[in-house]
Amino acid sequence: MLIKYELLYLSTIQNIQQCPKLRTYKLFKKRINYEPYLSLQVPKYRISLSRLRTSSHHLEIERGRYNTPKTPPELRLCKQCDQALIEDEMHFVITCKKYKLLRDNMFNIVNPLIQGFDHMTDHEKFCTLLSNQDGLIIHALAKYCHLAFKLRSEVQ
């Protein structure tokens, strides 16, 4: 019975027309299970990572959804850096220049724990980080999210 529900769940989140807000979630959520990040002992870290995972944040990819008229996704560019890239979750975690120092700190923790992490594509790094079950990696990512969201909000 669980397999039937899991297949229905996965097919639902994969349908971008039915659930466009889940465009990022579907990249790393592959099964129905308890997620270890929910047990993070630091509430502000747990909340920040939850917001990133569920697209409940103020990155341009979400802000543009609520403009009238809606800003096309390809025009929801990052205002935090000069790369002229869409400010989505992957850009926020992996490539935005504004958060380089925070990201370097996170990657210094993550690199020794994930074999070949340095050689992964940005997409692979993002999915690996967000689907990881290791407590140290989860903590490092959650701390990064909290500090980067905080830094982002200080300027606006």
C-alpha positions in Angstrom: 0.0 0.0 0.0 2.8 2.4 0.9 4.4 1.8 -2.5 1.2 2.8 -4.3 1.0 6.1 -2.3 4.7 6.8 -2.8 4.4 6.3 -6.6 1.4 8.7 -6.7 3.3 11.2 -4.6 6.3 11.1 -6.8 4.3 11.4 -10.0 2.4 14.4 -8.5 5.5 16.3 -7.5 7.1 15.6 -10.9 4.2 17.3 -12.7 5.5 20.8 -13.2 2.2 22.1 -14.6 0.2 20.7 -11.7 2.7 21.7 -9.0 5.1 24.5 -10.4 6.1 25.5 -6.9 7.7 22.1 -6.4 10.2 22.6 -9.3 13.1 22.5 -6.8 11.7 20.0 -4.3 11.4 17.3 -7.0 15.1 17.5 -7.7 16.1 16.0 -4.3 12.9 14.5 -2.8 12.7 10.9 -4.1 10.9 9.0 -1.4 8.4 9.5 1.4 10.4 9.4 4.6 11.2 11.3 7.8 13.8 13.9 7.0 16.7 14.2 9.5 16.9 18.0 9.1 13.6 18.2 11.1 15.6 17.1 14.1 18.1 19.9 14.0 18.6 21.3 17.5 19.0 24.9 16.4 15.5 26.1 15.5 16.6 29.0 13.3 18.7 26.6 11.2 15.9 24.1 10.9 13.5 26.9 9.9 15.9 28.3 7.3 16.5 24.9 5.7 12.8 24.2 5.7 12.1 27.4 3.9 14.7 26.7 1.3 13.5 23.1 0.7 9.8 24.1 0.4 10.4 27.4 -1.6 8.9 29.4 1.3 11.4 32.2 1.0 11.9 35.6 -0.7 14.3 34.7 -3.5 13.4 36.3 -6.8 12.2 33.0 -8.2 9.3 33.1 -5.7 8.8 36.9 -5.5 8.2 37.1 -9.2 5.4 34.5 -8.9 3.4 37.1 -6.9 4.0 40.2 -9.1 1.1 41.5 -11.2 1.5 40.5 -13.9 3.8 37.5 -13.0 7.4 38.0 -13.8 8.4 35.2 -16.2 10.8 32.8 -14.4 13.7 33.6 -16.8 13.5 37.3 -15.7 13.6 36.6 -12.0 17.2 37.6 -11.8 19.4 37.8 -8.7 19.8 41.3 -7.4 22.5 40.2 -4.9 25.3 39.6 -7.5 26.3 40.7 -10.9 26.0 37.3 -12.7 22.6 38.0 -14.3 21.3 34.6 -13.3 17.9 33.5 -12.1 17.8 33.7 -8.3 16.6 30.3 -7.5 17.5 27.9 -4.7 20.4 26.4 -6.6 21.9 29.8 -7.4 21.4 30.8 -3.7 23.2 27.7 -2.3 25.8 27.0 -5.0 26.8 30.0 -7.1 25.8 33.4 -5.9 28.9 35.5 -5.4 27.4 37.4 -2.4 27.6 34.3 -0.2 31.0 33.0 -1.3 32.6 33.2 2.2 29.6 31.5 3.8 29.6 28.8 1.1 33.4 28.3 1.4 32.9 27.6 5.1 30.1 25.1 4.4 32.1 23.4 1.6 35.1 23.1 3.9 32.9 20.9 6.2 31.2 19.1 3.4 34.1 18.3 1.1 35.8 15.7 3.4 32.5 14.0 4.1 31.3 13.5 0.5 33.6 11.7 -1.8 34.2 13.6 -5.1 32.1 16.6 -4.1 34.6 19.0 -5.6 34.2 17.4 -9.0 30.4 17.4 -9.1 28.4 19.7 -11.3 26.5 22.5 -9.5 23.3 20.5 -10.0 24.8 17.4 -8.4 26.2 19.4 -5.5 22.8 21.0 -4.9 20.9 17.7 -5.0 23.6 15.9 -2.9 23.4 18.6 -0.2 19.6 18.7 0.0 19.1 15.0 0.0 21.9 14.1 2.4 21.2 12.2 5.6 24.5 13.0 7.4 23.9 15.2 10.5 27.1 17.2 10.0 26.3 18.0 6.4 22.7 18.9 7.2 23.9 21.2 10.0 26.4 22.9 7.8 23.8 23.5 5.0 21.2 24.7 7.5 23.6 27.1 9.1 24.6 28.4 5.6 21.0 28.9 4.7 20.3 30.8 7.9 23.3 33.1 7.6 22.8 33.7 3.9 19.1 34.5 4.3 20.1 36.9 7.1 22.8 38.5 5.0 20.4 38.8 2.1 17.7 40.5 4.2 20.1 43.1 5.7 20.6 44.8 2.4 17.1 45.0 1.2 
